[in-house]
Amino acid sequence: MFDEAETKIIEQQWIDIFCKNKIGLNIKQYKWHIFCGEGYPSIEGKLAEEKYQKHNSPNYIVMSNEGEAFLTDEKPDNLNYQDSYVFPENFAWTMAFTHEEGWMGPYFAKHKDYMRLEEKNKHHIKKLKQIELAKSKGWI
């Protein structure tokens, strides 16, 4: 669990990336309003869920709408009906789960520099797998 100060920094970074154009959108109530209000490009519903399932990261940050965040190496799969945001540490993409799922959300959005950041995530995962293999063979 990140402490309050760390969470505020993470939250502000998320807002700086995904909520630049927040005029007229009530992101103070729910950050995901940036997506339903078309303030940032995203995909919604089943397509968002499918895109999310295709993305992996060495670690995931899970941030609640209420201002709590934690880091996990396991991809969260079932955050239905909770206003939560899942994203890699480099913010390459985000998945916004909403309490309105089925009506509004979930939403999947990519960072403006997605290609470069996602390549870094894939490279990091590959390195971790190589280390795991080396350990299993007793090489390290």
HELIX and SHEET records of a PDB file:
HELIX    1   1 GLU A    4  PHE A   18  1                                  15    
HELIX    2   2 HIS A   33  CYS A   36  1                                   4    
HELIX    3   3 LYS A   46  GLN A   53  1                                   8    
HELIX    4   4 TYR A  114  SER A  136  1                                  23    
SHEET    1   A 6 ILE A  43  GLU A  44  0                                        
SHEET    2   A 6 TYR A 107  LYS A 110 -1                                        
SHEET    3   A 6 TRP A  93  PHE A  97 -1                                        
SHEET    4   A 6 SER A  84  PRO A  88 -1                                        
SHEET    5   A 6 TYR A  60  SER A  64 -1                                        
SHEET    6   A 6 ALA A  69  THR A  72 -1                                        
END                                                                             
